[in-house]
Amino acid sequence: MPMLTILPAGKIVSVAEGSAILQGLLAADAGIEPKCGGKAQCASCHIFVHDGRKSLSKIQREENERLDQIVGVGSKSRLACQARLGAENVSVELLSFGSGL
């Protein structure tokens, strides 16, 4: 089972392969509050992926369109509700500026 490291808090939680990163964040009580129920509509779960990006699911159209609307998006940006874990460990940084829209 891959391990998810949540920065800057340094929390580590194991998450089932194939699960969305959001599930791990919620299980770790990381303080994230998804507003759209994981449908790539609100961007409240925007994260930066620091390690393990290549093992995550590919960005789909809905996620890409939402990321295009967020201020501060970079090459490490993903929506935690859409990024699914592969077999590798992943570290992510939670953003503190809300939805960024």
Residue pairs with C-beta under 8 A, 6 or more apart in sequence:
1 14
1 15
1 16
1 17
2 14
2 15
2 17
2 52
2 55
2 85
2 86
2 87
2 88
2 89
2 90
3 12
3 13
3 14
3 15
3 89
3 90
4 12
4 13
4 14
4 15
4 21
4 24
4 25
4 28
4 85
4 89
4 90
4 91
4 92
5 11
5 12
5 51
5 89
5 90
5 91
5 92
6 12
6 13
6 24
6 25
6 28
6 30
6 91
6 92
6 94
7 50
7 91
7 92
7 93
7 94
8 93
8 94
9 30
9 94
11 28
11 30
13 24
13 27
13 28
15 21
15 23
15 24
15 27
15 85
16 23
16 85
17 85
17 86
17 87
18 84
18 85
19 84
19 85
20 38
20 80
20 81
20 82
20 83
20 84
20 85
21 45
21 47
21 56
21 78
21 80
21 81
21 83
21 84
21 85
21 90
21 92
22 32
22 34
22 38
22 45
22 80
22 81
24 85
25 32
25 45
25 47
25 80
25 92
25 94
26 32
26 34
30 94
31 94
32 44
32 45
32 80
32 94
33 44
34 42
34 44
34 45
34 80
34 81
35 42
35 44
35 99
36 42
36 44
36 81
38 45
38 81
38 82
39 62
39 81
40 62
40 63
40 65
40 66
40 79
40 81
40 82
41 66
42 99
43 66
43 67
43 69
43 70
43 79
43 99
43 100
43 101
44 98
44 99
45 79
45 80
45 81
46 67
46 70
46 73
46 77
46 78
46 79
46 80
46 95
46 99
46 100
47 77
47 78
47 79
47 80
47 83
47 92
47 93
47 94
47 95
48 74
48 76
48 77
48 78
48 92
48 93
48 95
49 56
49 76
49 77
49 78
49 83
49 90
49 91
49 92
50 76
50 91
50 92
50 93
51 89
51 90
51 91
52 86
52 88
52 89
52 90
52 91
53 76
53 90
54 88
55 85
55 86
55 87
55 88
55 90
56 78
56 83
56 84
56 85
56 86
56 90
57 82
57 83
57 84
57 86
59 67
59 78
59 82
60 82
62 82
63 78
63 79
63 82
63 83
66 79
67 73
67 77
67 78
67 79
69 101
70 77
70 99
70 100
70 101
71 100
71 101
72 95
72 97
72 100
73 100
78 92
80 92
